[in-house]
């Protein structure tokens, strides 16, 4: 398979029923039972000041928690990373609150809530907290937001020859937005990608773009299927593959007309893997 190479150094996933990659990895491998009703709330990171922790919305807590876990897993200094954050819907509870306020009491719109409704608020806050002065990007592509965020991170990793943090997150729709927006629960994922293999490398990918429609990958675990209603759920097949470490190639739709193909390759010191064919077809 011709294309480009990237190496996965850090992995993170947070959901109310899977608070952290260690638990998520076991569940996505099928080693744990089906996801149970939510047992925990994502706490605001300790790096936030007390005042910011009180004001921080759920999306910020989700994004920063996953980002911090992936960066720690990679053993990287956050200040050296380029960053790409992606979300299908942004902060839906805050958007609903702002819309409701504009309808009923428009003079009482909160500047702080408006600030948190901006799509690049989490990545901007992460940059400030990590003292990161490098370029960062906020990506939205509706139902293809994770795949397009991943593509952005892969292109940056290849072109800049620097490690890149990719973070994806979404919350559930509330109140009136439930009638217009499909997203349930909370989910955040993060990866640290490097252009070079090293002792922290957990997976090595060859990737390329292709034209045409593709079917959505099948979710294999009960844990992943329980999170399928969230706006960031298109990330789950990739994280299932990372959890299973089975080397199966994957195709993610970037749009109705283009897709991202990822194939696992042998890591340094590994025996070559037998890879099954990529499955693609017309979207129903």
VMD Tcl script that draws the C-alpha trace (Angstrom):
set ca {
  {0.00 0.00 0.00}
  {1.57 3.27 -1.08}
  {1.09 6.34 1.08}
  {2.51 7.98 4.17}
  {3.59 6.69 7.59}
  {2.68 7.83 11.10}
  {3.39 6.31 14.50}
  {0.92 6.27 17.41}
  {2.64 7.10 20.70}
  {-0.19 8.09 23.04}
  {-3.81 6.88 23.31}
  {-6.69 8.12 25.47}
  {-10.44 7.61 25.71}
  {-12.90 8.95 28.26}
  {-16.63 8.24 28.57}
  {-18.85 8.17 31.67}
  {-18.78 4.37 31.68}
  {-15.15 4.10 30.52}
  {-13.17 6.75 32.43}
  {-9.70 6.21 30.97}
  {-7.90 4.15 28.34}
  {-7.01 1.28 30.69}
  {-10.68 0.50 31.31}
  {-11.72 1.38 27.77}
  {-9.09 -0.86 26.19}
  {-10.28 -3.91 28.12}
  {-13.93 -3.18 27.32}
  {-13.27 -2.56 23.63}
  {-11.40 -5.86 23.46}
  {-14.49 -7.58 24.86}
  {-12.75 -8.42 28.13}
  {-15.36 -6.53 30.17}
  {-19.13 -6.65 30.19}
  {-21.46 -4.20 28.42}
  {-21.20 -0.57 29.46}
  {-23.23 0.19 32.57}
  {-25.24 3.36 33.36}
  {-22.94 6.37 33.94}
  {-21.01 6.07 37.18}
  {-18.67 9.05 37.01}
  {-18.49 12.65 35.86}
  {-15.45 13.97 34.04}
  {-13.70 16.24 36.55}
  {-12.12 19.50 35.34}
  {-8.34 19.03 35.08}
  {-6.26 20.16 38.05}
  {-4.28 22.44 35.73}
  {-7.27 24.81 35.67}
  {-7.44 27.49 38.33}
  {-10.20 27.14 40.94}
  {-12.23 29.86 39.23}
  {-11.82 28.25 35.81}
  {-12.74 24.82 37.19}
  {-16.04 26.26 38.41}
  {-16.77 27.84 35.03}
  {-15.38 25.15 32.72}
  {-18.09 23.45 30.64}
  {-18.24 19.71 30.07}
  {-16.58 19.91 26.66}
  {-13.50 21.59 28.11}
  {-13.23 18.99 30.88}
  {-13.64 16.18 28.34}
  {-11.13 17.56 25.85}
  {-8.46 18.45 28.42}
  {-8.80 15.13 30.29}
  {-8.32 13.07 27.13}
  {-5.52 15.33 25.88}
  {-3.59 15.14 29.15}
  {-3.89 11.32 29.26}
  {-2.64 10.89 25.69}
  {0.28 13.28 26.22}
  {1.30 11.45 29.41}
  {1.01 8.10 27.64}
  {3.32 9.37 24.90}
  {5.82 10.75 27.40}
  {5.83 14.05 25.54}
  {6.21 17.63 26.68}
  {2.88 19.23 25.68}
  {4.74 22.39 24.72}
  {6.42 20.62 21.79}
  {3.24 19.34 20.14}
  {1.16 20.67 17.31}
  {-2.52 20.22 18.16}
  {-5.73 19.39 16.29}
  {-9.04 19.36 18.17}
  {-12.24 18.19 16.49}
  {-15.90 18.07 17.47}
  {-19.03 17.31 15.50}
  {-21.27 19.68 17.47}
  {-19.23 21.80 19.88}
  {-20.71 22.50 23.30}
  {-24.39 21.65 22.83}
  {-25.56 22.50 26.39}
  {-24.00 25.95 26.19}
  {-25.38 26.53 22.69}
  {-28.85 25.60 23.96}
  {-28.46 27.94 26.94}
  {-27.35 30.84 24.72}
  {-30.23 30.31 22.29}
  {-32.74 30.16 25.13}
  {-31.31 33.32 26.70}
  {-31.46 35.17 23.39}
  {-35.13 34.27 23.07}
  {-36.22 35.14 26.60}
  {-33.69 37.57 28.14}
  {-31.26 38.69 25.40}
  {-29.60 41.35 27.56}
  {-28.41 38.66 29.99}
  {-26.21 36.70 27.58}
  {-23.08 35.65 29.46}
  {-19.76 36.65 27.82}
  {-18.08 33.67 29.49}
  {-20.65 31.22 28.13}
  {-20.35 32.81 24.71}
  {-16.58 32.36 24.87}
  {-17.00 28.67 25.75}
  {-19.43 28.18 22.84}
  {-16.72 29.03 20.29}
  {-15.52 25.90 18.53}
  {-11.83 26.45 19.19}
  {-12.26 27.28 22.91}
  {-10.98 23.89 24.21}
  {-7.85 23.84 22.05}
  {-7.14 27.47 22.90}
  {-7.46 26.76 26.61}
  {-5.29 23.65 26.27}
  {-2.61 25.73 24.52}
  {-2.58 28.31 27.31}
  {-2.52 25.75 30.12}
  {0.28 23.73 28.50}
  {2.26 26.87 27.58}
  {2.12 25.72 23.97}
  {2.81 28.52 21.47}
  {2.78 26.29 18.39}
  {0.07 26.13 15.75}
  {-3.25 24.54 16.66}
  {-6.36 23.81 14.65}
  {-10.06 23.28 15.41}
  {-11.86 21.05 12.90}
  {-15.55 20.45 12.28}
  {-16.93 18.17 9.60}
  {-20.37 17.24 10.95}
  {-20.64 13.43 10.96}
  {-17.13 13.13 9.50}
  {-15.46 15.39 12.08}
  {-13.18 12.73 13.60}
  {-11.95 11.44 10.24}
  {-11.22 14.97 9.02}
  {-9.50 15.85 12.28}
  {-7.39 12.69 11.96}
  {-6.50 13.58 8.38}
  {-5.46 17.09 9.47}
  {-3.25 15.61 12.20}
  {-1.70 13.06 9.83}
  {-0.95 15.73 7.22}
  {0.65 17.99 9.85}
  {2.69 15.09 11.19}
  {3.96 14.29 7.69}
  {4.52 17.82 6.40}
  {5.93 19.44 9.55}
  {7.79 16.32 10.75}
  {6.66 17.07 14.29}
  {4.54 15.15 16.82}
  {0.86 16.08 16.80}
  {-1.87 15.80 19.42}
  {-5.32 14.91 18.04}
  {-8.31 15.28 20.39}
  {-11.96 14.63 19.54}
  {-14.91 15.23 21.85}
  {-18.69 15.61 21.91}
  {-21.44 15.87 24.49}
  {-25.15 15.08 24.29}
  {-27.86 17.30 22.88}
  {-30.20 18.85 25.44}
  {-33.71 20.34 25.47}
  {-34.73 21.89 22.12}
  {-31.53 20.75 20.38}
  {-32.60 17.11 20.82}
  {-35.05 17.74 17.97}
  {-32.35 18.92 15.55}
  {-29.08 17.29 16.66}
  {-28.30 13.62 17.24}
  {-25.75 13.17 20.00}
  {-26.05 11.32 23.29}
  {-23.84 11.04 26.34}
  {-20.22 12.17 26.42}
  {-17.12 10.87 24.66}
  {-13.57 12.14 24.22}
  {-10.66 10.47 22.44}
  {-7.06 11.54 21.88}
  {-3.94 10.36 20.07}
  {-0.35 11.55 19.91}
  {1.11 10.90 16.46}
  {4.80 11.06 15.59}
  {6.62 11.07 12.25}
  {9.29 8.78 13.71}
  {9.19 5.44 15.46}
  {10.50 5.28 19.01}
  {10.31 3.33 22.24}
  {6.83 4.74 22.94}
  {5.41 3.62 19.57}
  {2.23 1.57 20.04}
  {1.14 1.29 16.41}
  {2.57 2.21 13.03}
  {0.25 3.19 10.20}
  {0.48 3.56 6.45}
  {-2.27 5.89 5.26}
  {-3.62 7.21 1.99}
  {-6.68 8.90 0.52}
  {-9.11 7.32 -1.92}
  {-12.18 8.51 -3.78}
  {-15.64 6.98 -3.58}
  {-18.16 6.13 -0.88}
  {-17.44 3.63 1.85}
  {-19.53 1.84 4.45}
  {-19.10 2.75 8.09}
  {-16.87 0.20 9.88}
  {-18.66 -2.32 12.08}
  {-18.39 -1.97 15.86}
  {-17.40 -5.27 17.48}
  {-17.79 -4.67 21.21}
  {-20.80 -4.01 23.42}
  {-18.86 -1.14 24.99}
  {-18.42 0.61 21.64}
  {-22.02 0.01 20.59}
  {-23.20 1.59 23.85}
  {-21.42 4.82 22.84}
  {-22.62 4.81 19.23}
  {-25.13 7.62 19.78}
  {-22.45 10.22 20.51}
  {-21.29 12.68 17.86}
  {-17.69 11.43 18.20}
  {-18.68 7.76 17.76}
  {-17.08 7.52 14.27}
  {-13.77 7.38 16.19}
  {-14.74 4.13 17.92}
  {-13.76 1.65 15.16}
  {-10.22 3.05 15.19}
  {-9.98 2.82 18.97}
  {-11.38 -0.72 18.89}
  {-8.58 -1.64 16.50}
  {-6.00 -0.02 18.77}
  {-7.45 -1.90 21.75}
  {-7.52 -5.23 19.92}
  {-4.07 -4.64 18.34}
  {-5.16 -6.93 15.53}
  {-3.58 -5.03 12.65}
  {-6.82 -4.97 10.66}
  {-6.91 -2.17 8.06}
  {-9.56 0.48 8.41}
  {-11.42 2.86 6.12}
  {-12.98 6.06 7.47}
  {-15.28 8.25 5.38}
  {-14.12 11.85 5.02}
  {-17.20 12.80 3.00}
  {-19.62 11.19 0.59}
  {-16.86 11.21 -2.03}
  {-13.54 10.56 -0.25}
  {-12.12 8.24 2.40}
  {-9.06 7.76 4.57}
  {-7.43 4.30 4.40}
  {-5.23 3.18 7.28}
  {-3.19 -0.01 7.31}
  {-1.20 -1.26 10.29}
  {2.42 -2.15 9.58}
  {4.91 -4.09 11.66}
  {6.54 -2.08 14.41}
  {10.28 -2.17 14.95}
  {11.19 -5.64 16.13}
  {7.81 -7.13 15.26}
  {7.25 -9.90 12.77}
  {5.36 -8.81 9.63}
  {1.60 -8.98 10.06}
  {-0.90 -10.66 7.79}
  {-3.42 -7.95 6.96}
  {-6.93 -8.71 5.80}
  {-8.31 -6.89 2.76}
  {-9.89 -3.46 3.17}
  {-13.67 -3.71 2.97}
  {-15.37 -0.94 1.06}
  {-18.67 -0.51 -0.72}
  {-21.48 1.84 -1.53}
  {-23.21 3.57 1.33}
  {-26.77 2.29 1.66}
}
mol new
graphics top color blue
foreach p $ca { graphics top sphere $p radius 0.5 }
foreach p [lrange $ca 0 end-1] q [lrange $ca 1 end] { graphics top cylinder $p $q radius 0.2 }
display resetview
